[in-house]
Amino acid sequence: MSTPGTRHQHDGTQQLDAVVERVLDEVRRQGGAGAGPVEAVVRADLHRLALTRFAGSGIHQNTEDERTGVHLRVALDGGRSATVSTTRTTTAALADLVGAALAAARLSPRDAAWPGLAGPARVPAGAGPDDATAGAGPAERAALVAAFVEAAGGLETAGYAQTTLLTSAVADTAGLHARASSTGAVVDGIARALPASGLDGSPPDASFRADGVGRAAARSLADLDAAALGARAARRARAQAAPAQPLRRGELPVVLEPSAVLDVVAGLLSSTFSGRGLVEGTSGVRLGEQQLDPALTLLDDPLDPASTALPFDTEGTPASRTELVRDGVPRAVTTDRRTAAALAARGGLPALPTTAGAHDASDTWGPVAQAPVLAPGSGGSVDELVAGLEHGLLVCDLWYTRLAEARRSVWTGLTRNGTFLVRDGEVVGPVGVLRFTQSYLEALAPGAVTVGSDAEALPRSLTFGAAGTARVVVPPLRLARWNVTGGAAT
Amino acid sequence: MLLTPSAASSLTATPPPTASASPPGAVPSAAFDLAQAAVEAALAAGARFADARVVDRRHEALTARDGDLRQLSQTTEAGIGVRALVGDGWGFAALADPTGERDARATGERSVAVARASAAVRAPGAGPVELLPVPPQRGGWSSGCARDPFEVPLAEKADLLVGVTHAMRKAGGSVIGVAEALSAAWDTRTAYVSSEGARTGQHVRETGAGMHCLALGEHEVQRRSYPAFRGQYGTRGWELVDELDLPAHAERIGEEAAALLTAPLCPSEETTLVLGGEQMSLQIHESVGHAIELDRILGWEAAYAGTSWLDLSRLGDLRFGSELMNITIDPTIPGALGSFGYDDEGTPAAARDAVRGGIWTGVLSGRDSAALAGYDHAGSVRADGYGRLPMVRMTNVGLEPGPHSLEEVVAATDDGVLMEHNRSWSIDDKRLDFQFGCEIGWELKGGKRGRMLRNPSYTGTGPVFWNSLDMLAGREPGEWRAWGTPNCGKGQPGQVGHTGHGAAPARFTGVRVGVRG
C-alpha cells in the first residue's frame, strides 16, 4: 500500500528533521507558482505507545503501536488555509501531501481570523526522554502488572501499565525549527473486594465488587512503585467492602482524594480555563477577580523536570510555566495561536500570557494545558483533611463527569472506587456510588477550600486524541459543599 | 460451556449483507500480501492463531464558524495491525505505513513477542483461551454510496456550511455567540487475513454533517442543534448531507436558541417524560448498548469503561424493560453508521436480538469472549484503524419502531415534559444510574404541546426507566431513524467507535426531571 519512492527512516529526531525540511522545500517548490507567499507549518511525530491491560488479575490485552505522522497546515493569501496529515513518509507521499494541502487551501474561503505562524523562537529544552522508559518492552510492563497484582494480596485486580515515547520536529516557513522527545509511564489499577452484607443483614449482591484504586504517572518507569499502588488499591477496596451506610441527597462537606481532584481540574481546564471558552463567551472565568479560594494556585508547567510534555505545542509555540490561577485569582487561560490572537484583539481584558495549548484537535475542542499542577497547600494528608470533617464524605475517584451548565461550570457525574461517610473526623463506612450535580466554580469559591499537602502525579488524557496521557499533579482537597443528587443517596 | 459445532455452523448460513457486493479487489492485492506475510510470520514465531488487518483510511473534516471556514483537514492513515495468540496469551502490534513484506513480517513477529509477555501474569484459575468457531470467510463488501463525499467539490461543502452559520446568526439575532456547522467523511479499505484461512476485503464510506448555535445570556448559555447535537452520520455518501437539508432548518435553530434564554426552567418533579428520537438514540447507546457488551459483563473493562449490571446467568429471563422494548443488534441495516460486511475478526454481519418483548436475550460479543461465556455468536469486534486492538463494540444497537405516532403520544399525555436533543450525558460504570440533559423541553398539558422549557434534564435507573416505557412512536414515516454516533469512546489506548441506533420518540412514566446543581 505504500507509494513507491525513497522511504525516510523514522527512528529518531534527525529523520523527523529531514521529513519536515523536505515538506517545507516541497511547499516552496509547489507553492511558488501562486500569486502570493505560502505560509506553512509542518510537524513530524514518531509516537511509540505500548500498553498492557490486565483484568481478573491476568494480562488480557497487550498492545504496541508505532506510528509516524506528518501534519501540515498551509495558508494562502493570508487566510485560505487547510490542514493535511498522513502516516506515509516516502518522498512521493510527502509531495502528494503538499499538493493536497495547497489544492484544498486554494478552494477554501478566506478565514478572517487566521492567526499566522509562530515563526522563529527560542524553544526551551524541556524535560527530555528517559532512555529506559523509551526502550521498555512488554516484559517491563508485565513486571509492573505483576507487582500491582501481588501487592493486592489476593484481591481481584484490573488496570493497565503504559509506556510512551513521543519525538516531534516542527518547522514553519517563517523560520521556526524545533525538535524534542519526551517519555511517559503509567500504572493505573483497581483492586476488587467482595462486599459485606447490607446494614440490614441482607445478603450481598454476588455480582457486585467494592473497588479501590491506585494510579500514578511519571516521566520515568523507575519512578513508578506499582506494588505501593496495588497495596493502596487493596486497602481502599477492603474498606469499601464494609456494610454500606445510608445517605440522604443534599449538600455535604467533602474530602476529595487526588484522583477525584484530577477530574475537577480536568473539567475546569476543558471549559472555564480554555481560551476558546473565553473567546466564545461560554466560560464563566473572571480574570483578575478573587473568584476562587485564596489557597488555590493552578499552573501549566510543561518545563518541570518531571514533566512528560514536549517543550512546544503542535503549532511550535514554545512552552512556558503559566499561572492560570494565583492565590485564587484567575490570571490566564490556555491558548493556541487563534485564541491568543482573538483575546489580544478583544478589549476589556488584562494582558494575557500565550500558552502552548495547541494540539491536533484544538480546532475542535479548543486549547488545553499540557502539564497542569494544582499547587499543594498546608492542609495535611487525606487523613488530616478527613479529621477536620464533622459530617461529610470522603470521595476517592470521580467518573463520567459531564458539563451540564457552562457558565457556572455545573458538572454532573458519579463517584467511583470508594466513597465513604465521615462522622466526627472518622470514616464510618462506605455509602455506595453517588451522583453529584455541582458547580465546580462554586465548590472552589473563597472560603470553601482547604488544600492538602501531599500532591500526586496522576495520568489523564487531556487532548481528546492520540497524543497520549498527560501527567497532572494534584493534592487532595476539602470542600465546604458538594451537592449529592442521586445514586445510592435517597 | 463452549459453543456446539451445530450452533457454530448456523453462522455460515448467514450471508454477509450486500449493499453492493464487491470482490476483495476493492482493496489492493498488495494489502492482502502484507497481511498474509504478517500472519505467516506470527505463526512461524509460535502463534497458534494470528490475524492481520491492513487498513488504508482517508478522513476529511470541515468546520465553519461564524461565517468563516475554520477547519479543513484531510488525513490519510495507513498501516498494519497484527493480533497473535501464543499459548493463552494475546499480543497485538501495529506499524504505520509498512513498506513491504519485511515490515509486515517484523510486525507479526513483534505481536508474538508481546503475546509471550502476556503469559507472565495469568489470571488465577483461567482456562485455555478458545475462539468461537467461525468458518473462514473469503469475499468482499462495500457500503452503499450514491455520491462520493471525497468527490464533492470543497467549495460546495464550504458554501453550505458557511451559509448556514450566517443563517443561524441572522435568525437568532445579537444573542447568538457562536454558530457552527461541520461535515465529516471517512473512506476505509481493509484487507483482513487470518491463520484459519479467512481473506476478506471491505470498503466502507461514512459521511455526516450537522450544525448548532449558542445563545449567550447574562448568566447562562443555551444551545440548539440540527439534526443531532453532534450531527447525523451513516455508512453512506454525500447524499446523506443533501437529505439533511441544513439550510431549511438553520433559521429555526437560531430562533429557538435565542428563545431558550428567556424560557421558563424545566420544573423539578416526577412526571411523564416524552423523549425525541435523537435523545432516545443516546438513551439506547448508553443504558442498553454498553450494558450488553460481553467484555464488560465478563469484567474485562472493570478498571476503565466499567462493568455491567447484567448477570449472564439471567440471559433469557431477565426483564430489562416493558413489552414495547425490542432491541436488535443489526450491522446489516443499509446506511446505518454501525453497518459492515464483516467485523474486525472476520465474522460476517448478522442481525440478532438483544431484548425481545422486554426480556434480555443477547449480547455484543467477540470470538474469545463468546467462547468463554458459552455464548453462540460473535460478530461485534471492531477496531479504530489499523493501530488499535479489535475489541467488543456496538454495531447498530437499536429500538424497533412502536405501534404509536408521536402525535398520539403527545395527545395521550395529560401532564408531562417533552425533551429533545442531547446536551449532556453521564452514567455510572455499571450502566445503571444515568442523568441526561437536553437542549430543549416542551411542557405537555392536556394532550397538547405548551411552553418551551429551558435546561431540561432527567435521571433514572436503567431497568426501572425501561420498564416505564408505555408508548412508543415509529408508526408514521420519518419517526424511526437510524441515528449515527461517531464518537463512542472505549478501550486503552483509547478508541473512537462509530455506532448506529435506530430510535423513535417514546414515553416513560414516573421520571424525575429538572435535576439541578
Contacts between the chains, C-beta under 8 A, distances in Angstrom:
chain1	res1	chain2	res2	distance
A	1	B	28	6.3
A	1	B	30	6.0
A	1	B	31	5.3
A	1	B	34	7.0
A	1	B	54	6.4
A	1	B	56	5.5
A	1	B	78	5.3
A	1	B	97	7.9
A	1	B	98	7.6
A	2	B	78	7.6
A	2	B	97	5.9
A	2	B	98	7.0
A	2	B	99	4.9
A	2	B	100	7.5
A	7	B	99	5.3
A	49	B	493	5.8
A	51	B	492	5.9
A	51	B	493	5.4
A	52	B	117	7.5
A	52	B	118	7.6
A	53	B	303	8.0
A	53	B	492	5.9
A	54	B	121	6.2
A	55	B	123	7.5
A	55	B	299	5.6
A	55	B	300	4.7
A	55	B	301	7.4
A	55	B	302	5.8
A	55	B	303	7.1
A	56	B	123	4.1
A	56	B	124	7.7
A	56	B	126	7.0
A	56	B	299	5.9
A	56	B	300	7.8
A	57	B	121	7.4
A	57	B	123	5.4
A	57	B	124	5.9
A	58	B	121	5.6
A	58	B	122	4.8
A	58	B	123	2.8
A	58	B	124	7.4
A	58	B	126	5.7
A	59	B	89	6.9
A	59	B	117	7.6
A	59	B	118	4.3
A	59	B	119	7.9
A	59	B	120	7.1
A	59	B	121	4.7
A	59	B	122	7.6
A	60	B	90	6.8
A	60	B	118	7.7
A	60	B	123	7.4
A	60	B	300	5.9
A	61	B	90	6.4
A	61	B	92	7.3
A	61	B	300	7.8
A	61	B	389	5.8
A	61	B	391	7.6
A	61	B	492	7.9
A	62	B	89	7.3
A	62	B	90	6.2
A	62	B	91	5.2
A	62	B	92	6.6
A	62	B	114	4.9
A	62	B	115	6.8
A	62	B	117	6.5
A	62	B	118	4.7
A	63	B	91	7.9
A	63	B	92	4.3
A	63	B	93	7.4
A	63	B	94	7.4
A	63	B	114	7.2
A	63	B	388	7.5
A	63	B	389	5.1
A	63	B	493	6.9
A	64	B	92	7.2
A	64	B	93	4.9
A	64	B	94	7.1
A	64	B	110	6.4
A	64	B	114	5.7
A	65	B	81	8.0
A	65	B	93	7.6
A	65	B	94	4.3
A	65	B	95	8.0
A	65	B	387	4.3
A	65	B	388	7.3
A	65	B	493	7.2
A	66	B	94	7.1
A	66	B	95	5.7
A	66	B	96	6.9
A	67	B	79	6.7
A	67	B	94	7.5
A	67	B	95	7.6
A	67	B	96	3.8
A	67	B	387	6.0
A	68	B	96	5.7
A	68	B	97	7.1
A	69	B	96	7.6
A	81	B	72	7.1
A	82	B	72	4.5
A	82	B	73	7.3
A	82	B	74	7.2
A	83	B	71	7.0
A	83	B	72	6.7
A	83	B	73	4.2
A	83	B	74	7.5
A	84	B	73	6.9
A	84	B	74	4.7
A	84	B	75	7.1
A	85	B	73	7.3
A	85	B	74	7.7
A	85	B	75	4.8
A	85	B	76	7.5
A	86	B	75	7.1
A	86	B	76	4.5
A	86	B	77	7.4
A	87	B	76	7.0
A	87	B	77	5.0
A	87	B	78	5.6
A	87	B	79	6.1
A	87	B	96	4.0
A	87	B	97	5.0
A	88	B	76	6.6
A	88	B	78	6.3
A	88	B	97	4.9
A	89	B	97	6.6
A	90	B	99	7.9
A	93	B	97	8.0
A	100	B	74	6.0
A	101	B	74	7.9
A	104	B	72	5.5
A	104	B	74	6.3
A	104	B	154	6.1
A	105	B	72	7.7
A	107	B	153	7.3
A	107	B	154	4.2
A	107	B	155	5.3
A	107	B	158	7.4
A	108	B	69	5.5
A	108	B	72	5.4
A	108	B	154	6.9
A	108	B	158	6.4
A	109	B	68	7.0
A	109	B	69	4.9
A	109	B	158	5.6
A	109	B	159	8.0
A	109	B	162	6.2
A	110	B	68	7.9
A	111	B	68	4.8
A	111	B	69	6.0
A	111	B	70	6.4
A	112	B	68	5.7
A	113	B	68	6.1
A	113	B	70	7.5
A	137	B	113	7.7
A	137	B	117	7.4
A	138	B	91	7.5
A	138	B	113	6.6
A	138	B	114	4.8
A	138	B	116	7.7
A	138	B	117	3.3
A	138	B	118	7.5
A	139	B	117	5.3
A	139	B	120	7.1
A	141	B	117	7.2
A	142	B	117	4.8
A	142	B	118	7.3
A	142	B	120	4.0
A	142	B	121	5.7
A	143	B	120	7.6
A	145	B	120	7.9
A	145	B	121	5.0
A	146	B	120	6.4
A	146	B	121	5.1
A	149	B	121	6.2
A	156	B	299	7.9
A	158	B	299	7.0
A	158	B	302	4.3
A	158	B	303	3.9
A	159	B	303	4.4
A	160	B	303	7.1
A	160	B	304	7.6
A	160	B	492	5.2
A	162	B	492	7.7
A	162	B	493	7.9
A	188	B	303	7.2
A	189	B	303	5.9
A	190	B	302	6.7
A	190	B	303	4.8
A	192	B	302	6.8
A	207	B	309	7.7
A	207	B	311	5.1
A	209	B	302	7.5
A	209	B	307	7.8
A	211	B	302	7.6
A	280	B	177	5.7
A	280	B	178	4.9
A	280	B	214	6.9
A	281	B	177	4.4
A	281	B	178	7.7
A	281	B	214	7.7
A	281	B	216	4.5
A	281	B	221	7.3
A	282	B	177	7.5
A	282	B	178	7.8
A	282	B	214	6.6
A	282	B	216	7.6
A	282	B	221	5.1
A	363	B	63	6.6
A	363	B	70	6.3
A	363	B	71	4.3
A	363	B	73	7.5
A	364	B	63	6.9
A	364	B	71	7.2
A	399	B	306	7.8
A	399	B	428	6.9
A	399	B	429	5.7
A	400	B	426	4.7
A	400	B	427	6.0
A	400	B	428	6.9
A	400	B	429	7.5
A	401	B	426	6.8
A	402	B	424	4.3
A	402	B	425	5.9
A	402	B	426	4.6
A	402	B	437	8.0
A	403	B	424	6.1
A	404	B	423	7.7
A	404	B	424	5.0
A	404	B	437	5.2
A	404	B	457	7.0
A	404	B	517	6.4
A	405	B	220	6.1
A	405	B	221	7.6
A	405	B	455	7.2
A	405	B	517	7.1
A	406	B	220	7.6
A	406	B	221	4.8
A	407	B	219	6.2
A	407	B	220	5.2
A	407	B	221	5.8
A	408	B	219	7.7
A	408	B	220	7.3
A	408	B	517	7.6
A	410	B	517	4.0
A	411	B	517	7.4
A	412	B	424	6.9
A	412	B	426	5.0
A	412	B	435	5.2
A	412	B	437	7.8
A	412	B	515	7.4
A	412	B	517	6.8
A	413	B	426	5.4
A	414	B	426	6.9
A	414	B	427	8.0
A	414	B	428	4.7
A	414	B	429	7.5
A	414	B	433	6.8
A	416	B	428	7.8
A	416	B	429	5.9
A	433	B	428	5.6
A	433	B	429	7.9
A	433	B	433	6.9
A	435	B	426	7.7
A	435	B	428	7.7
A	435	B	433	6.1
A	435	B	435	6.2
A	435	B	459	7.2
A	436	B	517	7.8
A	437	B	435	7.3
A	437	B	515	5.7
A	437	B	516	6.5
A	437	B	517	3.7
A	438	B	517	5.1
A	439	B	517	5.5
A	461	B	494	6.5
A	466	B	493	7.5
A	466	B	494	7.6
A	483	B	517	5.6
A	485	B	435	7.7
A	485	B	459	7.5
A	485	B	515	5.6
A	485	B	516	8.0
A	485	B	517	7.3
A	486	B	433	6.7
A	486	B	435	7.0
A	486	B	459	5.6
A	486	B	512	8.0
A	486	B	515	7.4
A	487	B	428	7.1
A	487	B	433	5.4
